[in-house]
Structure formats: structure tokens, C-alpha cells
């Protein structure tokens, strides 16, 4: 079966349901209709061997995503609502790790695109010693339900590229998280059940295509991903600082160098003293609606900066108090107090039971912000 799925001409001749269904919904749930009563904006069956299914899924996503061009020196890179690298890894992971046993061969992989999120559902839960909480982290490990298929796909290149479809090293979902954070998107969410695994990627991003268009109009050359994140925060949240960038795993020295460079280019200006410095777009540069909410300013700039930094850390997927404290260099007590303030303001909510040692938190995303 692994050989048939990998290099066969048409595996669905023998296994009709081993394909990808790709559906684009007009609303935020499956029951919502479009303005003309449409149930779907697109409804495709992507079949053939796995390399063809993967390529077709990426093409279908490109068709339904907005795009912005990023200039790097003399080159150009197209950026979409979701990073192509992250999409390819998630789709390949579903094709590799789904359950191919006789009991599950009647169920296809489902890719469902909503205005505010992307969901990828594959048959079969977790396999081996992999734990749900370790998915997408360096602690995830490598185990495969389909060992022969994993070996074949690790030797087969992506159509038109040099890299192989999978690495078979347990790093695929880690790369997804890194690719999403690089463009200011939260890590994927995993819903694990005995019969299915669903991966959800939220569309909300600091570096949306609209924000990237706004950055491009500044006409700046030689910008790094950290430059883009810093400018995006100033556009969307009204300001940035070193701690807010550290929330997205940017090292402190790099954050300070980038912010100084933006001041030298006269794109940003600094406000507040050295200890409570924040960086803003120079007057005359319009802002946009916040992708991740900024906090109401008070007369306590140090606390305000910490609140914004905690929000950015949550947006980057650091959900535990200990993770946020380590990421931002703050004490556990300080982070807990800031989280309590954010919950009182209706910006953050608890996930799970309050008494749990693994108590986690997340931003509250309202429909109008999605």
C-alpha cells in the first residue's frame, strides 16, 4: 500500500476514499451560507498518489488566499494568509500519519478553509508514545504509524523542489510552529480524539497581507523578519518594545538592534525613558485595526509594557505562566498579576481548570477581530 500511495498512478482505483477533500466555507461555521446562498465557495476531491495530492492541496490554498509581495534585496517573496511551508508540513503530516488500516480506509482527509481559520482533519488519533501536549514542540519525538510510507516519502522530493515530502525526524510540526511565529501567527492548535486528529491554524496574524502591503509602501530595503514584526506591532498595536518582540522569540539584542535601525531610518520614534521606552511610527504614518489587541494606556508605563508583552507572548503561543515568565524574563508572580489584569479587562481567559498545575491562558478572539 505504501508503494501504491507513493508512486502508483491512481491509488483510488483500489482505495476510493484515500483522497483529500478540500472545502472553502463562506462563514465561520459549516452551516453558514454565502451572500447568494452558497454552501461552499469551493468543493474539491484531490486524488492521485500522495505527491500529487499534496501539490494539489497547496495549489487549492493559493487560489483562496490573499497574497502580498515581500522584497528581499533584489529578490521577491510572495507571502500568503498562511505560510506555504506551514501548509505543506501540516498536509504532509496528515497524509503520512493518518490511519490506513481497513477500518479507516473509508474516511478521507478533510481540509476546511473558513474566513478566520484553517482546519485539517485526518483519520486516526495519536500513535505510540507521542502526547497531545508535546505536539509542535521540541519534545514531540518521532514515531510513525506507517513506517514504510514514512521511509518512501522521506526519499521522494516535493514536486518541483529539492526537499523531500517529509524528513521523518519528528521535526515537521516544530517547523510549522516556527514558520507561523515568523509571520506573527499563533502556533497550531491540536484536537486529539480516539478516531481523529484535527489541526487548526487561526488566520489572525500580525503580518497579515494587508499589513505587509502597508509595510511595502514605506519603501524600505533590507528588512528582516524581525523588522517586519516590529513595524507590524506599531501599525496594529500602536507601539512596540523589546519585551513585546521577545514574546515572539526574538532575542533581546536583536530586538534592540532592529528598533535602533528603525529610528535611524526615521520610521520609528522613541517615547518614554530608557527603562520604559516604547517605539511608535513617526507622525503621519496611519495605523490599522489591531490583529492582537493593545492595552489601554495608563500612567504606569512599566506595567503597560509588561501587559503588552504578555499579550504578545500569548499570541505567539506561550500559554503557561512559566513559559511566559521565561520568554519575557519576568518573575512568575509578575506574570500572574499581569494575566489577572488582562482577564479582568476581558482580553485573556483561562483554559482548563484553575487548580491544574498546567493552567494555561489564551487571548479572547472576538468575531469582529478574526
ZIMO-V164555 format. One record per residue. N is the residue number from 1. SS is DSSP state (a for helix, b for strand, c for the rest). PHI is phi in degrees with one decimal (NA if undefined). Layout:
# ZIMO-V164555
n->N ss->SS phi->PHI
n->N ss->SS phi->PHI
This chain:
# ZIMO-V164555
n->1 ss->c phi->NA
n->2 ss->a phi->-59.7
n->3 ss->a phi->-64.0
n->4 ss->a phi->-62.8
n->5 ss->a phi->-68.9
n->6 ss->a phi->-89.2
n->7 ss->a phi->-124.1
n->8 ss->c phi->-68.5
n->9 ss->c phi->-72.8
n->10 ss->c phi->-151.8
n->11 ss->a phi->-57.3
n->12 ss->a phi->-69.0
n->13 ss->a phi->-62.6
n->14 ss->c phi->-104.2
n->15 ss->c phi->-130.6
n->16 ss->c phi->-59.2
n->17 ss->c phi->-94.2
n->18 ss->c phi->-87.0
n->19 ss->c phi->-139.3
n->20 ss->b phi->-107.6
n->21 ss->b phi->-94.4
n->22 ss->b phi->-120.9
n->23 ss->b phi->-129.5
n->24 ss->b phi->-110.9
n->25 ss->c phi->-95.4
n->26 ss->c phi->-76.6
n->27 ss->c phi->-120.0
n->28 ss->c phi->-83.5
n->29 ss->c phi->-138.8
n->30 ss->c phi->-73.1
n->31 ss->c phi->-91.3
n->32 ss->c phi->-70.3
n->33 ss->c phi->-107.6
n->34 ss->c phi->-76.5
n->35 ss->c phi->-61.3
n->36 ss->c phi->-107.5
n->37 ss->c phi->83.9
n->38 ss->c phi->-70.7
n->39 ss->c phi->-80.7
n->40 ss->c phi->-136.7
n->41 ss->c phi->-86.8
n->42 ss->b phi->-159.1
n->43 ss->b phi->-150.8
n->44 ss->b phi->-121.6
n->45 ss->b phi->-112.4
n->46 ss->b phi->-103.7
n->47 ss->c phi->-121.6
n->48 ss->c phi->94.2
n->49 ss->c phi->-65.7
n->50 ss->a phi->-55.6
n->51 ss->a phi->-57.1
n->52 ss->a phi->-70.1
n->53 ss->a phi->-62.4
n->54 ss->a phi->-63.1
n->55 ss->a phi->-63.7
n->56 ss->a phi->-66.5
n->57 ss->a phi->-65.7
n->58 ss->a phi->-65.0
n->59 ss->a phi->-62.4
n->60 ss->a phi->-64.2
n->61 ss->a phi->-66.0
n->62 ss->a phi->-56.6
n->63 ss->a phi->-62.3
n->64 ss->c phi->-112.0
n->65 ss->c phi->-115.7
n->66 ss->c phi->-78.0
n->67 ss->b phi->-134.9
n->68 ss->b phi->-133.6
n->69 ss->b phi->-94.6
n->70 ss->b phi->-112.6
n->71 ss->b phi->-95.5
n->72 ss->b phi->-120.1
n->73 ss->c phi->62.9
n->74 ss->c phi->-97.3
n->75 ss->b phi->-100.7
n->76 ss->b phi->-137.9
n->77 ss->b phi->-127.8
n->78 ss->b phi->-88.1
n->79 ss->b phi->-114.5
n->80 ss->b phi->-117.6
n->81 ss->c phi->-56.1
n->82 ss->c phi->-125.7
n->83 ss->c phi->-59.6
n->84 ss->a phi->-59.2
n->85 ss->a phi->-58.8
n->86 ss->a phi->-66.1
n->87 ss->a phi->-61.1
n->88 ss->a phi->-61.5
n->89 ss->a phi->-65.9
n->90 ss->a phi->-65.6
n->91 ss->a phi->-65.5
n->92 ss->a phi->-63.5
n->93 ss->a phi->-62.1
n->94 ss->a phi->-65.8
n->95 ss->a phi->-67.2
n->96 ss->a phi->-76.0
n->97 ss->a phi->-99.6
n->98 ss->c phi->-64.1
n->99 ss->c phi->-82.2
n->100 ss->c phi->-103.5
n->101 ss->c phi->-67.1
n->102 ss->a phi->-53.3
n->103 ss->a phi->-69.2
n->104 ss->a phi->-111.4
n->105 ss->c phi->-73.3
n->106 ss->c phi->-91.0
n->107 ss->c phi->-119.7
n->108 ss->c phi->-90.8
n->109 ss->b phi->-74.9
n->110 ss->b phi->-116.7
n->111 ss->b phi->-109.4
n->112 ss->b phi->-124.6
n->113 ss->b phi->-105.4
n->114 ss->c phi->-110.9
n->115 ss->c phi->-58.5
n->116 ss->c phi->-111.8
n->117 ss->b phi->-164.8
n->118 ss->b phi->-123.8
n->119 ss->b phi->-119.4
n->120 ss->b phi->-123.9
n->121 ss->b phi->-116.3
n->122 ss->b phi->-128.0
n->123 ss->b phi->-68.9
n->124 ss->c phi->99.9
n->125 ss->c phi->-83.2
n->126 ss->c phi->-71.9
n->127 ss->c phi->-126.9
n->128 ss->c phi->74.2
n->129 ss->c phi->-94.5
n->130 ss->c phi->-69.3
n->131 ss->c phi->-100.9
n->132 ss->a phi->-58.3
n->133 ss->a phi->-71.8
n->134 ss->a phi->-94.4
n->135 ss->c phi->-61.7
n->136 ss->c phi->80.9
n->137 ss->c phi->-117.3
n->138 ss->c phi->-67.9
n->139 ss->c phi->-93.2
n->140 ss->c phi->-67.9
n->141 ss->c phi->73.5
n->142 ss->c phi->-134.1
n->143 ss->c phi->-149.4
n->144 ss->c phi->-135.3
n->145 ss->c phi->-68.0
n->146 ss->c phi->-121.5
n->147 ss->a phi->-64.5
n->148 ss->a phi->-66.5
n->149 ss->a phi->-62.5
n->150 ss->a phi->-61.0
n->151 ss->a phi->-65.3
n->152 ss->a phi->-65.3
n->153 ss->a phi->-70.1
n->154 ss->a phi->-74.5
n->155 ss->c phi->-103.8
n->156 ss->c phi->-105.1
n->157 ss->b phi->-73.7
n->158 ss->c phi->-62.2
n->159 ss->c phi->-56.2
n->160 ss->c phi->81.3
n->161 ss->c phi->-133.1
n->162 ss->c phi->-88.6
n->163 ss->c phi->-71.9
n->164 ss->b phi->-83.0
n->165 ss->c phi->-62.3
n->166 ss->c phi->-134.5
n->167 ss->c phi->-94.1
n->168 ss->c phi->58.9
n->169 ss->c phi->-124.1
n->170 ss->c phi->75.1
n->171 ss->c phi->-107.3
n->172 ss->a phi->-59.0
n->173 ss->a phi->-71.8
n->174 ss->a phi->-64.5
n->175 ss->a phi->-65.3
n->176 ss->a phi->-61.6
n->177 ss->a phi->-59.5
n->178 ss->a phi->-64.4
n->179 ss->a phi->-65.9
n->180 ss->a phi->-70.3
n->181 ss->a phi->-63.2
n->182 ss->a phi->-62.6
n->183 ss->c phi->-111.3
n->184 ss->c phi->74.1
n->185 ss->b phi->-114.3
n->186 ss->c phi->-68.2
n->187 ss->c phi->-61.2
n->188 ss->c phi->-66.8
n->189 ss->b phi->-107.0
n->190 ss->b phi->-120.5
n->191 ss->b phi->-117.0
n->192 ss->b phi->-107.1
n->193 ss->c phi->-132.5
n->194 ss->c phi->-58.5
n->195 ss->c phi->-111.1
n->196 ss->b phi->-147.3
n->197 ss->b phi->-127.5
n->198 ss->b phi->-115.1
n->199 ss->b phi->-107.9
n->200 ss->b phi->-118.7
n->201 ss->b phi->-117.5
n->202 ss->b phi->-76.8
n->203 ss->c phi->-76.7
n->204 ss->c phi->-55.9
n->205 ss->b phi->-150.2
n->206 ss->c phi->-62.7
n->207 ss->c phi->-96.2
n->208 ss->c phi->-68.4
n->209 ss->a phi->-63.6
n->210 ss->a phi->-67.0
n->211 ss->a phi->-66.5
n->212 ss->a phi->-63.1
n->213 ss->a phi->-61.0
n->214 ss->a phi->-64.2
n->215 ss->a phi->-65.7
n->216 ss->a phi->-60.4
n->217 ss->c phi->-70.1
n->218 ss->c phi->-72.4
n->219 ss->c phi->70.3
n->220 ss->c phi->-94.5
n->221 ss->c phi->-108.4
n->222 ss->c phi->68.7
n->223 ss->c phi->-86.2
n->224 ss->c phi->-90.8
n->225 ss->a phi->-61.0
n->226 ss->a phi->-68.0
n->227 ss->a phi->-56.5
n->228 ss->a phi->-61.8
n->229 ss->a phi->-61.6
n->230 ss->a phi->-62.7
n->231 ss->a phi->-65.7
n->232 ss->a phi->-61.4
n->233 ss->a phi->-63.6
n->234 ss->a phi->-65.8
n->235 ss->a phi->-73.2
n->236 ss->a phi->-87.4
n->237 ss->c phi->-103.5
n->238 ss->c phi->90.8
n->239 ss->c phi->-167.6
n->240 ss->b phi->-147.4
n->241 ss->c phi->-156.7
n->242 ss->a phi->-61.9
n->243 ss->a phi->-63.7
n->244 ss->a phi->-63.6
n->245 ss->a phi->-70.2
n->246 ss->a phi->-62.8
n->247 ss->c phi->-60.4
n->248 ss->c phi->-102.4
n->249 ss->c phi->68.5
n->250 ss->c phi->-85.3
n->251 ss->c phi->-59.0
n->252 ss->a phi->-57.8
n->253 ss->a phi->-62.8
n->254 ss->a phi->-66.0
n->255 ss->a phi->-60.5
n->256 ss->a phi->-64.6
n->257 ss->a phi->-65.4
n->258 ss->a phi->-67.1
n->259 ss->a phi->-64.8
n->260 ss->a phi->-62.9
n->261 ss->a phi->-63.5
n->262 ss->a phi->-67.4
n->263 ss->a phi->-68.8
n->264 ss->a phi->-60.9
n->265 ss->c phi->-82.4
n->266 ss->c phi->64.6
n->267 ss->c phi->-93.3
n->268 ss->b phi->-121.6
n->269 ss->b phi->-132.4
n->270 ss->b phi->-101.3
n->271 ss->b phi->-129.5
n->272 ss->c phi->87.3
n->273 ss->c phi->-73.1
n->274 ss->c phi->-59.6
n->275 ss->c phi->-69.7
n->276 ss->c phi->-116.5
n->277 ss->c phi->-65.4
n->278 ss->b phi->-131.7
n->279 ss->b phi->-120.9
n->280 ss->b phi->-131.7
n->281 ss->b phi->-62.8
n->282 ss->c phi->-62.5
n->283 ss->c phi->-53.9
n->284 ss->c phi->99.0
n->285 ss->c phi->-89.9
n->286 ss->c phi->-67.2
n->287 ss->c phi->-108.9
n->288 ss->c phi->-125.9
n->289 ss->c phi->-63.8
n->290 ss->c phi->-71.5
n->291 ss->c phi->-77.9
n->292 ss->c phi->-123.4
n->293 ss->c phi->-62.8
n->294 ss->c phi->-89.1
n->295 ss->c phi->-96.5
n->296 ss->c phi->-62.6
n->297 ss->c phi->-72.8
n->298 ss->c phi->-128.0
n->299 ss->c phi->-92.9
n->300 ss->c phi->-121.2
n->301 ss->a phi->-60.3
n->302 ss->a phi->-65.3
n->303 ss->a phi->-67.3
n->304 ss->a phi->-58.5
n->305 ss->a phi->-62.8
n->306 ss->a phi->-67.4
n->307 ss->a phi->-61.2
n->308 ss->a phi->-63.8
n->309 ss->a phi->-65.6
n->310 ss->a phi->-64.1
n->311 ss->a phi->-59.9
n->312 ss->a phi->-65.3
n->313 ss->a phi->-62.4
n->314 ss->a phi->-64.3
n->315 ss->a phi->-61.1
n->316 ss->c phi->-83.3
n->317 ss->c phi->96.7
n->318 ss->c phi->-84.0
n->319 ss->c phi->-99.9
n->320 ss->b phi->-93.1
n->321 ss->a phi->-57.0
n->322 ss->a phi->-64.2
n->323 ss->a phi->-65.1
n->324 ss->a phi->-64.4
n->325 ss->a phi->-60.7
n->326 ss->a phi->-65.7
n->327 ss->a phi->-65.7
n->328 ss->a phi->-96.7
n->329 ss->c phi->73.1
n->330 ss->c phi->-108.0
n->331 ss->c phi->-74.7
n->332 ss->a phi->-58.3
n->333 ss->a phi->-63.2
n->334 ss->a phi->-62.6
n->335 ss->a phi->-62.9
n->336 ss->a phi->-61.2
n->337 ss->a phi->-64.2
n->338 ss->a phi->-67.1
n->339 ss->a phi->-63.7
n->340 ss->a phi->-62.5
n->341 ss->a phi->-62.2
n->342 ss->a phi->-65.8
n->343 ss->a phi->-68.3
n->344 ss->a phi->-62.6
n->345 ss->c phi->-85.2
n->346 ss->c phi->75.1
n->347 ss->c phi->-102.9
n->348 ss->b phi->-129.1
n->349 ss->b phi->-134.6
n->350 ss->b phi->-75.8
n->351 ss->b phi->-119.4
n->352 ss->c phi->87.9
n->353 ss->c phi->-82.2
n->354 ss->c phi->-65.2
n->355 ss->c phi->-81.7
n->356 ss->c phi->-68.2
n->357 ss->c phi->-69.8
n->358 ss->c phi->-106.4
n->359 ss->c phi->-53.9
n->360 ss->b phi->-122.4
n->361 ss->b phi->-135.8
n->362 ss->b phi->-151.4
n->363 ss->b phi->-72.0
n->364 ss->c phi->-87.0
n->365 ss->c phi->-101.4
n->366 ss->c phi->-90.2
n->367 ss->a phi->-55.3
n->368 ss->a phi->-71.5
n->369 ss->a phi->-92.7
n->370 ss->c phi->-75.1
